[in-house]
Amino acid sequence: MKIGREDFEALIKGERTIAPYIEMDPVAGSYSVFGVKTASNPNYLVKAIYEMYEANLDRKLAVQAVRKLFHSVGMGAGGLNNLLKKSGMDLKPAEFLMLVFKLQHQQGWGAPFELVEAGEHRIVLRTKHTFESEILKDWKMPVCGIHRGWIEGVLIAVTGKNWFCIETKCHANGDDACEFVADQRESSWKWKAEAIVKGESAITEYIEHKPLRGTIKLIDDPVVIMPRFIFSSMMNSLKKTMGEMPAGGVNYRAYMDMGRETVEHYKKMGISKPGLLSDMAFAFYSQMGWFNIIRMEWDEAKKEKTITLEHTVEAEAFGTTGKNVCFCTAGLLAGIVEGSFGIKVQGREIKCRSKGDEHCVFTITNKPG
């Protein structure tokens, strides 16, 4: 069915609905809206997508993964925008976004949307509930990754500029509405780093893995995956060559340099706050599987930071040895603190899983000037 400007204008004004433009042929197994083939979206399919990501991530990061997926879907709105322009309709970004969600609403994707704020750099939308907030209301948290991704993708497609959307209220979290705030902002590593540190994003979003080509990139830099047994093999080889204590010292210094270099890498991205630099580096290695942070404590009188970890790479690799083994991790933590705060420190492991302790515990102490 051919659709023109008068049809879209009537839809925007609420004088028509999309019902006359829906064509379904059960025998052929086709369903189209405005002549564009689509498909129904049963509840179990959307729930399955979220639960697939939840199986490997926690729920908060599963929502982010869905956001990223539907960000790409939203980018497809460029086609509709071009069609409108050919019809002589040049809608503002907020107007176009409202049209998109009116069409989605009439296909069963939640309640109608209300435009709360429409500025050049900020758009605020609100609805009583979204499709996913109804399906995932038992999660009792903000869940609208589909709509966040859609909003971002649609706005990027029609403006050619970067947008980032957050959900400030969610029906699934017990709020009276789902509210979305979209801000136009430069794509910088500063706010991406902040999102990673807060646990609102994950470094997996920035991994480009091409297994058949044998390449992996993280934040545009080549990386490799190294199994823990290779790690322990390298450490044991060094011990055989030069003895246990000298090997521990070499590993400590080498990984201290690595910690400092990591921080320098983030500084080149434009991250300058010492606290954010160190937190970003800790989050980076934690999410890469080097360790999991249990807690961090600061003793002002002693000028000493105590860091409690589990699943450190050395303790997991070596197992029970009856002694401390985490020389690399101690050096890495010390290097991160030195590089971030521009001070001299000494890192030391005071408890270790390999020795039989519950967790691996490290102290990072300021060296006297």
MITORBA-631885 format. One record per residue (C-alpha): residue number from 1; chain; x, y, z. Coordinates in steps of 0.5 Angstrom, whole numbers, plus 500, padded with zeros to 3 digits. Layout:
<site i="NUM" ch="A" c1="X" c2="Y" c3="Z"/>
...
***
This chain:
<site i="1" ch="A" c1="500" c2="500" c3="500"/>
<site i="2" ch="A" c1="503" c2="507" c3="498"/>
<site i="3" ch="A" c1="503" c2="512" c3="504"/>
<site i="4" ch="A" c1="505" c2="519" c3="503"/>
<site i="5" ch="A" c1="505" c2="526" c3="507"/>
<site i="6" ch="A" c1="498" c2="526" c3="508"/>
<site i="7" ch="A" c1="498" c2="519" c3="511"/>
<site i="8" ch="A" c1="504" c2="521" c3="516"/>
<site i="9" ch="A" c1="501" c2="528" c3="518"/>
<site i="10" ch="A" c1="494" c2="524" c3="520"/>
<site i="11" ch="A" c1="498" c2="519" c3="524"/>
<site i="12" ch="A" c1="502" c2="525" c3="528"/>
<site i="13" ch="A" c1="495" c2="529" c3="529"/>
<site i="14" ch="A" c1="492" c2="522" c3="531"/>
<site i="15" ch="A" c1="487" c2="523" c3="526"/>
<site i="16" ch="A" c1="489" c2="516" c3="523"/>
<site i="17" ch="A" c1="492" c2="509" c3="526"/>
<site i="18" ch="A" c1="497" c2="505" c3="523"/>
<site i="19" ch="A" c1="491" c2="499" c3="522"/>
<site i="20" ch="A" c1="490" c2="501" c3="515"/>
<site i="21" ch="A" c1="497" c2="500" c3="513"/>
<site i="22" ch="A" c1="498" c2="493" c3="516"/>
<site i="23" ch="A" c1="498" c2="487" c3="511"/>
<site i="24" ch="A" c1="498" c2="480" c3="514"/>
<site i="25" ch="A" c1="498" c2="474" c3="509"/>
<site i="26" ch="A" c1="498" c2="468" c3="514"/>
<site i="27" ch="A" c1="499" c2="463" c3="508"/>
<site i="28" ch="A" c1="505" c2="466" c3="506"/>
<site i="29" ch="A" c1="508" c2="468" c3="513"/>
<site i="30" ch="A" c1="508" c2="475" c3="512"/>
<site i="31" ch="A" c1="507" c2="481" c3="516"/>
<site i="32" ch="A" c1="508" c2="488" c3="514"/>
<site i="33" ch="A" c1="507" c2="495" c3="516"/>
<site i="34" ch="A" c1="507" c2="501" c3="511"/>
<site i="35" ch="A" c1="510" c2="496" c3="506"/>
<site i="36" ch="A" c1="516" c2="494" c3="510"/>
<site i="37" ch="A" c1="516" c2="487" c3="512"/>
<site i="38" ch="A" c1="516" c2="486" c3="520"/>
<site i="39" ch="A" c1="514" c2="481" c3="525"/>
<site i="40" ch="A" c1="510" c2="480" c3="532"/>
<site i="41" ch="A" c1="514" c2="480" c3="538"/>
<site i="42" ch="A" c1="512" c2="475" c3="543"/>
<site i="43" ch="A" c1="513" c2="476" c3="550"/>
<site i="44" ch="A" c1="517" c2="470" c3="551"/>
<site i="45" ch="A" c1="522" c2="472" c3="546"/>
<site i="46" ch="A" c1="524" c2="479" c3="549"/>
<site i="47" ch="A" c1="524" c2="476" c3="556"/>
<site i="48" ch="A" c1="529" c2="470" c3="553"/>
<site i="49" ch="A" c1="533" c2="476" c3="550"/>
<site i="50" ch="A" c1="534" c2="479" c3="557"/>
<site i="51" ch="A" c1="535" c2="472" c3="560"/>
<site i="52" ch="A" c1="541" c2="470" c3="555"/>
<site i="53" ch="A" c1="545" c2="476" c3="557"/>
<site i="54" ch="A" c1="543" c2="475" c3="564"/>
<site i="55" ch="A" c1="546" c2="468" c3="564"/>
<site i="56" ch="A" c1="553" c2="471" c3="563"/>
<site i="57" ch="A" c1="552" c2="478" c3="566"/>
<site i="58" ch="A" c1="549" c2="481" c3="572"/>
<site i="59" ch="A" c1="542" c2="484" c3="570"/>
<site i="60" ch="A" c1="544" c2="491" c3="570"/>
<site i="61" ch="A" c1="549" c2="489" c3="565"/>
<site i="62" ch="A" c1="544" c2="485" c3="561"/>
<site i="63" ch="A" c1="540" c2="491" c3="560"/>
<site i="64" ch="A" c1="546" c2="495" c3="557"/>
<site i="65" ch="A" c1="547" c2="489" c3="553"/>
<site i="66" ch="A" c1="540" c2="490" c3="550"/>
<site i="67" ch="A" c1="541" c2="497" c3="550"/>
<site i="68" ch="A" c1="547" c2="496" c3="545"/>
<site i="69" ch="A" c1="543" c2="491" c3="541"/>
<site i="70" ch="A" c1="537" c2="496" c3="540"/>
<site i="71" ch="A" c1="541" c2="502" c3="539"/>
<site i="72" ch="A" c1="543" c2="499" c3="532"/>
<site i="73" ch="A" c1="536" c2="497" c3="531"/>
<site i="74" ch="A" c1="534" c2="505" c3="532"/>
<site i="75" ch="A" c1="539" c2="507" c3="527"/>
<site i="76" ch="A" c1="535" c2="504" c3="522"/>
<site i="77" ch="A" c1="530" c2="509" c3="523"/>
<site i="78" ch="A" c1="534" c2="513" c3="518"/>
<site i="79" ch="A" c1="530" c2="510" c3="512"/>
<site i="80" ch="A" c1="524" c2="513" c3="515"/>
<site i="81" ch="A" c1="527" c2="520" c3="516"/>
<site i="82" ch="A" c1="529" c2="520" c3="508"/>
<site i="83" ch="A" c1="522" c2="518" c3="506"/>
<site i="84" ch="A" c1="519" c2="523" c3="510"/>
<site i="85" ch="A" c1="524" c2="528" c3="507"/>
<site i="86" ch="A" c1="522" c2="526" c3="500"/>
<site i="87" ch="A" c1="515" c2="527" c3="502"/>
<site i="88" ch="A" c1="517" c2="534" c3="504"/>
<site i="89" ch="A" c1="516" c2="533" c3="511"/>
<site i="90" ch="A" c1="523" c2="535" c3="515"/>
<site i="91" ch="A" c1="521" c2="534" c3="523"/>
<site i="92" ch="A" c1="525" c2="536" c3="528"/>
<site i="93" ch="A" c1="529" c2="530" c3="532"/>
<site i="94" ch="A" c1="524" c2="530" c3="538"/>
<site i="95" ch="A" c1="518" c2="530" c3="533"/>
<site i="96" ch="A" c1="521" c2="525" c3="529"/>
<site i="97" ch="A" c1="522" c2="521" c3="535"/>
<site i="98" ch="A" c1="515" c2="522" c3="538"/>
<site i="99" ch="A" c1="512" c2="519" c3="531"/>
<site i="100" ch="A" c1="517" c2="513" c3="531"/>
<site i="101" ch="A" c1="514" c2="511" c3="538"/>
<site i="102" ch="A" c1="507" c2="513" c3="536"/>
<site i="103" ch="A" c1="508" c2="507" c3="531"/>
<site i="104" ch="A" c1="511" c2="503" c3="536"/>
<site i="105" ch="A" c1="505" c2="504" c3="541"/>
<site i="106" ch="A" c1="500" c2="502" c3="536"/>
<site i="107" ch="A" c1="504" c2="496" c3="535"/>
<site i="108" ch="A" c1="503" c2="494" c3="542"/>
<site i="109" ch="A" c1="510" c2="496" c3="545"/>
<site i="110" ch="A" c1="507" c2="499" c3="551"/>
<site i="111" ch="A" c1="503" c2="506" c3="553"/>
<site i="112" ch="A" c1="503" c2="512" c3="549"/>
<site i="113" ch="A" c1="509" c2="517" c3="550"/>
<site i="114" ch="A" c1="509" c2="524" c3="552"/>
<site i="115" ch="A" c1="514" c2="529" c3="550"/>
<site i="116" ch="A" c1="516" c2="532" c3="557"/>
<site i="117" ch="A" c1="522" c2="537" c3="554"/>
<site i="118" ch="A" c1="525" c2="538" c3="547"/>
<site i="119" ch="A" c1="531" c2="542" c3="547"/>
<site i="120" ch="A" c1="537" c2="542" c3="542"/>
<site i="121" ch="A" c1="541" c2="538" c3="546"/>
<site i="122" ch="A" c1="536" c2="534" c3="551"/>
<site i="123" ch="A" c1="530" c2="531" c3="550"/>
<site i="124" ch="A" c1="526" c2="528" c3="555"/>
<site i="125" ch="A" c1="520" c2="523" c3="554"/>
<site i="126" ch="A" c1="515" c2="519" c3="559"/>
<site i="127" ch="A" c1="510" c2="513" c3="558"/>
<site i="128" ch="A" c1="506" c2="510" c3="563"/>
<site i="129" ch="A" c1="510" c2="503" c3="562"/>
<site i="130" ch="A" c1="514" c2="500" c3="556"/>
<site i="131" ch="A" c1="513" c2="493" c3="553"/>
<site i="132" ch="A" c1="519" c2="491" c3="557"/>
<site i="133" ch="A" c1="518" c2="494" c3="563"/>
<site i="134" ch="A" c1="511" c2="490" c3="563"/>
<site i="135" ch="A" c1="515" c2="483" c3="561"/>
<site i="136" ch="A" c1="520" c2="484" c3="566"/>
<site i="137" ch="A" c1="517" c2="487" c3="572"/>
<site i="138" ch="A" c1="519" c2="482" c3="577"/>
<site i="139" ch="A" c1="526" c2="484" c3="576"/>
<site i="140" ch="A" c1="524" c2="490" c3="580"/>
<site i="141" ch="A" c1="529" c2="495" c3="577"/>
<site i="142" ch="A" c1="530" c2="499" c3="571"/>
<site i="143" ch="A" c1="530" c2="495" c3="565"/>
<site i="144" ch="A" c1="528" c2="499" c3="559"/>
<site i="145" ch="A" c1="534" c2="497" c3="555"/>
<site i="146" ch="A" c1="530" c2="496" c3="548"/>
<site i="147" ch="A" c1="527" c2="503" c3="549"/>
<site i="148" ch="A" c1="534" c2="507" c3="551"/>
<site i="149" ch="A" c1="537" c2="503" c3="545"/>
<site i="150" ch="A" c1="532" c2="505" c3="540"/>
<site i="151" ch="A" c1="532" c2="513" c3="543"/>
<site i="152" ch="A" c1="540" c2="513" c3="542"/>
<site i="153" ch="A" c1="540" c2="510" c3="535"/>
<site i="154" ch="A" c1="534" c2="514" c3="532"/>
<site i="155" ch="A" c1="537" c2="520" c3="535"/>
<site i="156" ch="A" c1="544" c2="519" c3="532"/>
<site i="157" ch="A" c1="541" c2="517" c3="525"/>
<site i="158" ch="A" c1="537" c2="523" c3="524"/>
<site i="159" ch="A" c1="542" c2="528" c3="527"/>
<site i="160" ch="A" c1="549" c2="525" c3="525"/>
<site i="161" ch="A" c1="551" c2="527" c3="532"/>
<site i="162" ch="A" c1="552" c2="522" c3="538"/>
<site i="163" ch="A" c1="546" c2="521" c3="544"/>
<site i="164" ch="A" c1="546" c2="518" c3="550"/>
<site i="165" ch="A" c1="540" c2="516" c3="554"/>
<site i="166" ch="A" c1="539" c2="514" c3="561"/>
<site i="167" ch="A" c1="532" c2="512" c3="564"/>
<site i="168" ch="A" c1="531" c2="516" c3="570"/>
<site i="169" ch="A" c1="524" c2="512" c3="572"/>
<site i="170" ch="A" c1="522" c2="505" c3="571"/>
<site i="171" ch="A" c1="515" c2="502" c3="571"/>
<site i="172" ch="A" c1="519" c2="495" c3="573"/>
<site i="173" ch="A" c1="522" c2="499" c3="579"/>
<site i="174" ch="A" c1="516" c2="501" c3="582"/>
<site i="175" ch="A" c1="516" c2="508" c3="579"/>
<site i="176" ch="A" c1="509" c2="511" c3="576"/>
<site i="177" ch="A" c1="512" c2="512" c3="569"/>
<site i="178" ch="A" c1="518" c2="510" c3="565"/>
<site i="179" ch="A" c1="522" c2="516" c3="564"/>
<site i="180" ch="A" c1="528" c2="517" c3="559"/>
<site i="181" ch="A" c1="533" c2="523" c3="558"/>
<site i="182" ch="A" c1="537" c2="523" c3="552"/>
<site i="183" ch="A" c1="543" c2="528" c3="552"/>
<site i="184" ch="A" c1="547" c2="530" c3="546"/>
<site i="185" ch="A" c1="554" c2="529" c3="548"/>
<site i="186" ch="A" c1="561" c2="528" c3="545"/>
<site i="187" ch="A" c1="563" c2="521" c3="544"/>
<site i="188" ch="A" c1="569" c2="521" c3="549"/>
<site i="189" ch="A" c1="572" c2="516" c3="554"/>
<site i="190" ch="A" c1="571" c2="520" c3="560"/>
<site i="191" ch="A" c1="564" c2="519" c3="560"/>
<site i="192" ch="A" c1="565" c2="511" c3="558"/>
<site i="193" ch="A" c1="570" c2="510" c3="564"/>
<site i="194" ch="A" c1="565" c2="513" c3="569"/>
<site i="195" ch="A" c1="560" c2="508" c3="566"/>
<site i="196" ch="A" c1="564" c2="502" c3="567"/>
<site i="197" ch="A" c1="567" c2="505" c3="574"/>
<site i="198" ch="A" c1="559" c2="505" c3="576"/>
<site i="199" ch="A" c1="558" c2="498" c3="574"/>
<site i="200" ch="A" c1="553" c2="501" c3="569"/>
<site i="201" ch="A" c1="557" c2="499" c3="563"/>
<site i="202" ch="A" c1="562" c2="494" c3="561"/>
<site i="203" ch="A" c1="568" c2="493" c3="557"/>
<site i="204" ch="A" c1="565" c2="488" c3="553"/>
<site i="205" ch="A" c1="562" c2="493" c3="550"/>
<site i="206" ch="A" c1="568" c2="495" c3="547"/>
<site i="207" ch="A" c1="571" c2="489" c3="545"/>
<site i="208" ch="A" c1="572" c2="487" c3="537"/>
<site i="209" ch="A" c1="573" c2="480" c3="537"/>
<site i="210" ch="A" c1="574" c2="477" c3="530"/>
<site i="211" ch="A" c1="576" c2="469" c3="531"/>
<site i="212" ch="A" c1="576" c2="467" c3="524"/>
<site i="213" ch="A" c1="582" c2="472" c3="523"/>
<site i="214" ch="A" c1="585" c2="471" c3="530"/>
<site i="215" ch="A" c1="584" c2="478" c3="532"/>
<site i="216" ch="A" c1="581" c2="481" c3="538"/>
<site i="217" ch="A" c1="581" c2="489" c3="540"/>
<site i="218" ch="A" c1="579" c2="492" c3="546"/>
<site i="219" ch="A" c1="578" c2="500" c3="546"/>
<site i="220" ch="A" c1="581" c2="500" c3="539"/>
<site i="221" ch="A" c1="588" c2="496" c3="542"/>
<site i="222" ch="A" c1="590" c2="489" c3="540"/>
<site i="223" ch="A" c1="589" c2="484" c3="546"/>
<site i="224" ch="A" c1="590" c2="477" c3="547"/>
<site i="225" ch="A" c1="586" c2="472" c3="551"/>
<site i="226" ch="A" c1="591" c2="468" c3="556"/>
<site i="227" ch="A" c1="589" c2="462" c3="559"/>
<site i="228" ch="A" c1="591" c2="461" c3="567"/>
<site i="229" ch="A" c1="595" c2="455" c3="566"/>
<site i="230" ch="A" c1="600" c2="459" c3="561"/>
<site i="231" ch="A" c1="600" c2="464" c3="566"/>
<site i="232" ch="A" c1="603" c2="459" c3="572"/>
<site i="233" ch="A" c1="607" c2="456" c3="567"/>
<site i="234" ch="A" c1="611" c2="462" c3="565"/>
<site i="235" ch="A" c1="611" c2="464" c3="573"/>
<site i="236" ch="A" c1="614" c2="457" c3="574"/>
<site i="237" ch="A" c1="619" c2="458" c3="569"/>
<site i="238" ch="A" c1="622" c2="464" c3="571"/>
<site i="239" ch="A" c1="622" c2="461" c3="578"/>
<site i="240" ch="A" c1="627" c2="455" c3="576"/>
<site i="241" ch="A" c1="631" c2="460" c3="572"/>
<site i="242" ch="A" c1="633" c2="465" c3="578"/>
<site i="243" ch="A" c1="630" c2="462" c3="584"/>
<site i="244" ch="A" c1="623" c2="464" c3="588"/>
<site i="245" ch="A" c1="624" c2="470" c3="591"/>
<site i="246" ch="A" c1="628" c2="474" c3="585"/>
<site i="247" ch="A" c1="623" c2="471" c3="581"/>
<site i="248" ch="A" c1="617" c2="474" c3="585"/>
<site i="249" ch="A" c1="621" c2="481" c3="585"/>
<site i="250" ch="A" c1="622" c2="481" c3="578"/>
<site i="251" ch="A" c1="614" c2="480" c3="577"/>
<site i="252" ch="A" c1="613" c2="485" c3="582"/>
<site i="253" ch="A" c1="617" c2="490" c3="578"/>
<site i="254" ch="A" c1="614" c2="488" c3="571"/>
<site i="255" ch="A" c1="607" c2="488" c3="573"/>
<site i="256" ch="A" c1="608" c2="495" c3="577"/>
<site i="257" ch="A" c1="610" c2="498" c3="570"/>
<site i="258" ch="A" c1="604" c2="495" c3="567"/>
<site i="259" ch="A" c1="600" c2="498" c3="572"/>
<site i="260" ch="A" c1="603" c2="505" c3="571"/>
<site i="261" ch="A" c1="603" c2="504" c3="563"/>
<site i="262" ch="A" c1="595" c2="502" c3="564"/>
<site i="263" ch="A" c1="594" c2="509" c3="567"/>
<site i="264" ch="A" c1="598" c2="513" c3="562"/>
<site i="265" ch="A" c1="594" c2="510" c3="557"/>
<site i="266" ch="A" c1="587" c2="512" c3="560"/>
<site i="267" ch="A" c1="590" c2="519" c3="561"/>
<site i="268" ch="A" c1="591" c2="519" c3="553"/>
<site i="269" ch="A" c1="584" c2="518" c3="553"/>
<site i="270" ch="A" c1="583" c2="525" c3="556"/>
<site i="271" ch="A" c1="581" c2="522" c3="563"/>
<site i="272" ch="A" c1="585" c2="526" c3="568"/>
<site i="273" ch="A" c1="582" c2="525" c3="575"/>
<site i="274" ch="A" c1="586" c2="521" c3="579"/>
<site i="275" ch="A" c1="581" c2="517" c3="583"/>
<site i="276" ch="A" c1="577" c2="516" c3="576"/>
<site i="277" ch="A" c1="584" c2="513" c3="573"/>
<site i="278" ch="A" c1="585" c2="508" c3="579"/>
<site i="279" ch="A" c1="578" c2="506" c3="579"/>
<site i="280" ch="A" c1="578" c2="505" c3="571"/>
<site i="281" ch="A" c1="584" c2="501" c3="572"/>
<site i="282" ch="A" c1="581" c2="497" c3="577"/>
<site i="283" ch="A" c1="575" c2="496" c3="574"/>
<site i="284" ch="A" c1="579" c2="494" c3="567"/>
<site i="285" ch="A" c1="583" c2="488" c3="570"/>
<site i="286" ch="A" c1="577" c2="486" c3="574"/>
<site i="287" ch="A" c1="572" c2="485" c3="568"/>
<site i="288" ch="A" c1="578" c2="482" c3="564"/>
<site i="289" ch="A" c1="578" c2="476" c3="569"/>
<site i="290" ch="A" c1="584" c2="478" c3="573"/>
<site i="291" ch="A" c1="581" c2="479" c3="580"/>
<site i="292" ch="A" c1="574" c2="481" c3="583"/>
<site i="293" ch="A" c1="574" c2="487" c3="588"/>
<site i="294" ch="A" c1="571" c2="485" c3="595"/>
<site i="295" ch="A" c1="573" c2="492" c3="598"/>
<site i="296" ch="A" c1="578" c2="498" c3="599"/>
<site i="297" ch="A" c1="579" c2="501" c3="605"/>
<site i="298" ch="A" c1="584" c2="508" c3="606"/>
<site i="299" ch="A" c1="587" c2="509" c3="613"/>
<site i="300" ch="A" c1="589" c2="516" c3="613"/>
<site i="301" ch="A" c1="594" c2="516" c3="619"/>
<site i="302" ch="A" c1="598" c2="510" c3="616"/>
<site i="303" ch="A" c1="597" c2="513" c3="609"/>
<site i="304" ch="A" c1="595" c2="506" c3="607"/>
<site i="305" ch="A" c1="590" c2="503" c3="602"/>
<site i="306" ch="A" c1="588" c2="496" c3="604"/>
<site i="307" ch="A" c1="585" c2="492" c3="598"/>
<site i="308" ch="A" c1="581" c2="485" c3="599"/>
<site i="309" ch="A" c1="580" c2="481" c3="592"/>
<site i="310" ch="A" c1="578" c2="474" c3="590"/>
<site i="311" ch="A" c1="579" c2="470" c3="584"/>
<site i="312" ch="A" c1="586" c2="473" c3="583"/>
<site i="313" ch="A" c1="590" c2="470" c3="577"/>
<site i="314" ch="A" c1="596" c2="467" c3="581"/>
<site i="315" ch="A" c1="592" c2="464" c3="587"/>
<site i="316" ch="A" c1="587" c2="461" c3="582"/>
<site i="317" ch="A" c1="593" c2="459" c3="577"/>
<site i="318" ch="A" c1="597" c2="456" c3="583"/>
<site i="319" ch="A" c1="592" c2="453" c3="588"/>
<site i="320" ch="A" c1="594" c2="451" c3="595"/>
<site i="321" ch="A" c1="601" c2="452" c3="596"/>
<site i="322" ch="A" c1="602" c2="454" c3="603"/>
<site i="323" ch="A" c1="605" c2="461" c3="601"/>
<site i="324" ch="A" c1="603" c2="468" c3="598"/>
<site i="325" ch="A" c1="604" c2="468" c3="591"/>
<site i="326" ch="A" c1="601" c2="474" c3="588"/>
<site i="327" ch="A" c1="607" c2="478" c3="587"/>
<site i="328" ch="A" c1="604" c2="480" c3="580"/>
<site i="329" ch="A" c1="598" c2="483" c3="583"/>
<site i="330" ch="A" c1="601" c2="486" c3="588"/>
<site i="331" ch="A" c1="606" c2="490" c3="583"/>
<site i="332" ch="A" c1="600" c2="491" c3="579"/>
<site i="333" ch="A" c1="596" c2="495" c3="584"/>
<site i="334" ch="A" c1="602" c2="499" c3="586"/>
<site i="335" ch="A" c1="603" c2="501" c3="579"/>
<site i="336" ch="A" c1="596" c2="503" c3="578"/>
<site i="337" ch="A" c1="596" c2="507" c3="585"/>
<site i="338" ch="A" c1="603" c2="511" c3="583"/>
<site i="339" ch="A" c1="601" c2="512" c3="576"/>
<site i="340" ch="A" c1="594" c2="515" c3="578"/>
<site i="341" ch="A" c1="596" c2="519" c3="584"/>
<site i="342" ch="A" c1="603" c2="521" c3="582"/>
<site i="343" ch="A" c1="606" c2="518" c3="588"/>
<site i="344" ch="A" c1="611" c2="513" c3="590"/>
<site i="345" ch="A" c1="608" c2="507" c3="594"/>
<site i="346" ch="A" c1="610" c2="500" c3="596"/>
<site i="347" ch="A" c1="605" c2="494" c3="595"/>
<site i="348" ch="A" c1="605" c2="488" c3="599"/>
<site i="349" ch="A" c1="600" c2="482" c3="600"/>
<site i="350" ch="A" c1="599" c2="480" c3="607"/>
<site i="351" ch="A" c1="594" c2="475" c3="606"/>
<site i="352" ch="A" c1="593" c2="470" c3="600"/>
<site i="353" ch="A" c1="588" c2="464" c3="598"/>
<site i="354" ch="A" c1="594" c2="460" c3="596"/>
<site i="355" ch="A" c1="596" c2="460" c3="603"/>
<site i="356" ch="A" c1="589" c2="458" c3="606"/>
<site i="357" ch="A" c1="586" c2="465" c3="607"/>
<site i="358" ch="A" c1="579" c2="467" c3="605"/>
<site i="359" ch="A" c1="581" c2="472" c3="601"/>
<site i="360" ch="A" c1="588" c2="475" c3="598"/>
<site i="361" ch="A" c1="589" c2="482" c3="601"/>
<site i="362" ch="A" c1="594" c2="487" c3="599"/>
<site i="363" ch="A" c1="596" c2="494" c3="603"/>
<site i="364" ch="A" c1="599" c2="500" c3="598"/>
<site i="365" ch="A" c1="603" c2="504" c3="603"/>
<site i="366" ch="A" c1="606" c2="511" c3="601"/>
<site i="367" ch="A" c1="613" c2="511" c3="601"/>
<site i="368" ch="A" c1="617" c2="517" c3="605"/>
<site i="369" ch="A" c1="619" c2="523" c3="601"/>
***
